[in-house]
Amino acid sequence: MEATRRRQHLGATGGPGAQLGASFLQARHGSVSADEAARTAPFHLDLWFYFTLQNWVLDFGRPIAMLIERSPRTLPRSITYVSIIIFIMGASIHLVGDSVNHRLLFSGYQHHLSVRENPIIKNLKPETLIDSFELLYYYDEYLGHCMWYIPFFLILFMYFSGCFTASKAESLIPGPALLLVAPSGLYYWYLVTEGQIFILFIFTFFAMLALVLHQKRKRLFLDSNGLFLFSSFALTLLLVALWVAWLWNDP
């Protein structure tokens, strides 16, 4: 009984260890506090330059770890680890499928036809090989894309959720950032059109817009990094609209 009362007393008052743990949890999972809002991060020119350059050169999201490291908010470790694991698995599936598809193209595979209707596929023996190629196509175009893109946009959104400042004067895009908006927006346009992920993109964009409006009620404004990312997405949406209008009457 005495030991039980002692544990209850310690749980109610909280020792140094409990206070430290509570402070840690609050720092890890708390919302944007006044101190965090007042401490505005400078525009990460090196981050966004290498992020855009490596995306173009290496095809997709390789420097995503830099984005997590520079995040103004401490992202939940569980979500970060799971997102990166799924991202890598999806990228691997997609790249393996792409390698096989490129090899098939040299053999006469036609992309505008379904797997079973392709001349080089429909005559394969045994017929179970056709099922294998259909499964490969599903892994490449559907499962691989979902496992690749969803964690990528989720991490982008989590990064964006910390890009707010209480000072409206600091809510400006610096000159170097303006030069990177065009290639960054063009790359996201490439992802949306090539990966056919318009629904995921538009959902992420409107989630970002809703967050901006919500934070504005708290007198919090986007900092330079948030403005850069939001401007890139806005440019992507414009490019997608122009692309759809251009191909509207295309047979």
PEQUI-V634840 format. One record per backbone hydrogen bond with DSSP energy under -0.5 kcal/mol. CO is the residue of the C=O (numbers start at 1). NH is the residue of the N-H. E is the energy in kcal/mol with one decimal. If there is no record, write none. Layout:
BEGIN
co=CO nh=NH e=E
co=CO nh=NH e=E
END
This chain:
BEGIN
co=1 nh=5 e=-2.5
co=2 nh=6 e=-2.0
co=3 nh=7 e=-2.2
co=4 nh=8 e=-2.4
co=5 nh=9 e=-2.5
co=6 nh=10 e=-2.4
co=7 nh=11 e=-2.4
co=8 nh=12 e=-2.1
co=9 nh=13 e=-2.6
co=10 nh=14 e=-2.6
co=15 nh=19 e=-2.5
co=16 nh=20 e=-2.5
co=17 nh=21 e=-2.5
co=18 nh=22 e=-2.7
co=19 nh=23 e=-2.5
co=20 nh=24 e=-2.3
co=21 nh=25 e=-2.6
co=22 nh=26 e=-2.5
co=23 nh=27 e=-2.3
co=24 nh=28 e=-2.2
co=25 nh=29 e=-2.7
co=26 nh=30 e=-1.8
co=31 nh=33 e=-0.5
co=33 nh=37 e=-2.3
co=34 nh=38 e=-2.1
co=35 nh=39 e=-1.5
co=37 nh=166 e=-1.5
co=38 nh=40 e=-1.3
co=43 nh=45 e=-1.7
co=44 nh=48 e=-2.4
co=45 nh=49 e=-2.4
co=46 nh=50 e=-2.4
co=47 nh=51 e=-2.6
co=48 nh=52 e=-2.2
co=49 nh=53 e=-2.8
co=50 nh=54 e=-2.9
co=51 nh=55 e=-1.7
co=52 nh=56 e=-2.0
co=53 nh=57 e=-2.7
co=54 nh=58 e=-2.8
co=55 nh=59 e=-0.8
co=61 nh=64 e=-1.2
co=62 nh=65 e=-0.7
co=63 nh=66 e=-0.9
co=63 nh=67 e=-1.1
co=64 nh=68 e=-1.7
co=65 nh=69 e=-2.3
co=66 nh=70 e=-2.1
co=68 nh=71 e=-0.9
co=73 nh=75 e=-0.8
co=76 nh=80 e=-2.3
co=77 nh=81 e=-3.1
co=78 nh=82 e=-2.4
co=79 nh=83 e=-2.5
co=80 nh=84 e=-2.4
co=81 nh=85 e=-2.5
co=82 nh=86 e=-2.6
co=83 nh=87 e=-2.6
co=84 nh=88 e=-2.6
co=85 nh=89 e=-2.4
co=86 nh=90 e=-2.9
co=87 nh=91 e=-2.5
co=88 nh=92 e=-2.4
co=89 nh=93 e=-2.5
co=90 nh=94 e=-2.6
co=91 nh=95 e=-2.6
co=92 nh=96 e=-2.3
co=93 nh=97 e=-2.4
co=94 nh=98 e=-2.6
co=95 nh=99 e=-2.1
co=96 nh=100 e=-1.9
co=97 nh=101 e=-2.5
co=98 nh=102 e=-2.7
co=99 nh=103 e=-1.6
co=100 nh=104 e=-2.2
co=101 nh=105 e=-2.1
co=102 nh=106 e=-1.3
co=103 nh=107 e=-0.6
co=104 nh=107 e=-0.8
co=104 nh=109 e=-2.3
co=105 nh=108 e=-1.3
co=109 nh=111 e=-0.5
co=110 nh=113 e=-1.2
co=114 nh=118 e=-0.8
co=115 nh=118 e=-0.9
co=118 nh=121 e=-1.4
co=118 nh=122 e=-2.7
co=119 nh=123 e=-0.6
co=121 nh=124 e=-2.0
co=126 nh=129 e=-1.8
co=127 nh=130 e=-1.0
co=127 nh=131 e=-1.1
co=128 nh=132 e=-1.7
co=129 nh=133 e=-2.1
co=130 nh=134 e=-2.2
co=131 nh=135 e=-2.2
co=132 nh=136 e=-2.2
co=133 nh=137 e=-2.3
co=134 nh=138 e=-2.2
co=135 nh=139 e=-2.5
co=136 nh=140 e=-2.3
co=137 nh=141 e=-2.9
co=138 nh=142 e=-2.0
co=138 nh=143 e=-1.9
co=139 nh=144 e=-3.0
co=142 nh=146 e=-2.5
co=143 nh=147 e=-2.5
co=144 nh=148 e=-1.3
co=145 nh=149 e=-3.3
co=146 nh=150 e=-1.7
co=148 nh=152 e=-0.9
co=149 nh=153 e=-2.7
co=150 nh=154 e=-2.2
co=151 nh=155 e=-2.4
co=152 nh=156 e=-2.0
co=153 nh=157 e=-2.3
co=154 nh=158 e=-2.4
co=155 nh=159 e=-2.5
co=156 nh=160 e=-2.4
co=157 nh=161 e=-2.0
co=159 nh=162 e=-1.5
co=160 nh=163 e=-1.7
co=162 nh=164 e=-1.3
co=163 nh=223 e=-1.6
co=165 nh=221 e=-3.4
co=166 nh=168 e=-0.7
co=167 nh=170 e=-0.9
co=168 nh=171 e=-1.3
co=170 nh=172 e=-1.7
co=172 nh=174 e=-0.6
co=174 nh=178 e=-1.3
co=175 nh=178 e=-0.6
co=175 nh=179 e=-1.1
co=176 nh=180 e=-0.8
co=177 nh=180 e=-0.7
co=177 nh=181 e=-1.1
co=178 nh=182 e=-0.7
co=179 nh=183 e=-0.5
co=180 nh=184 e=-2.0
co=181 nh=185 e=-3.1
co=182 nh=186 e=-2.5
co=183 nh=187 e=-1.7
co=184 nh=188 e=-2.0
co=185 nh=189 e=-2.0
co=186 nh=190 e=-1.9
co=187 nh=191 e=-2.1
co=188 nh=192 e=-2.4
co=189 nh=193 e=-2.5
co=190 nh=194 e=-2.6
co=191 nh=195 e=-2.1
co=192 nh=196 e=-0.7
co=192 nh=197 e=-1.2
co=197 nh=201 e=-2.5
co=198 nh=202 e=-3.2
co=199 nh=203 e=-2.1
co=200 nh=204 e=-2.1
co=201 nh=205 e=-2.7
co=202 nh=206 e=-2.4
co=203 nh=207 e=-1.9
co=204 nh=208 e=-2.2
co=205 nh=209 e=-2.4
co=206 nh=210 e=-2.6
co=207 nh=211 e=-2.0
co=208 nh=212 e=-2.2
co=209 nh=213 e=-2.2
co=210 nh=214 e=-2.2
co=211 nh=215 e=-2.7
co=212 nh=216 e=-1.8
co=213 nh=217 e=-1.0
co=214 nh=218 e=-0.6
co=215 nh=218 e=-0.6
co=215 nh=220 e=-2.3
co=216 nh=219 e=-1.6
co=221 nh=165 e=-3.5
co=223 nh=227 e=-2.7
co=224 nh=228 e=-2.0
co=225 nh=229 e=-2.2
co=226 nh=230 e=-2.7
co=227 nh=231 e=-2.6
co=228 nh=232 e=-2.1
co=229 nh=233 e=-2.0
co=230 nh=234 e=-2.3
co=231 nh=235 e=-2.5
co=232 nh=236 e=-2.1
co=233 nh=237 e=-2.4
co=234 nh=238 e=-1.9
co=235 nh=239 e=-2.5
co=236 nh=240 e=-2.6
co=237 nh=241 e=-2.1
co=238 nh=242 e=-2.3
co=239 nh=243 e=-2.4
co=240 nh=244 e=-2.6
co=241 nh=245 e=-2.3
co=242 nh=246 e=-2.2
co=243 nh=247 e=-1.9
co=245 nh=248 e=-0.7
co=247 nh=250 e=-1.2
END
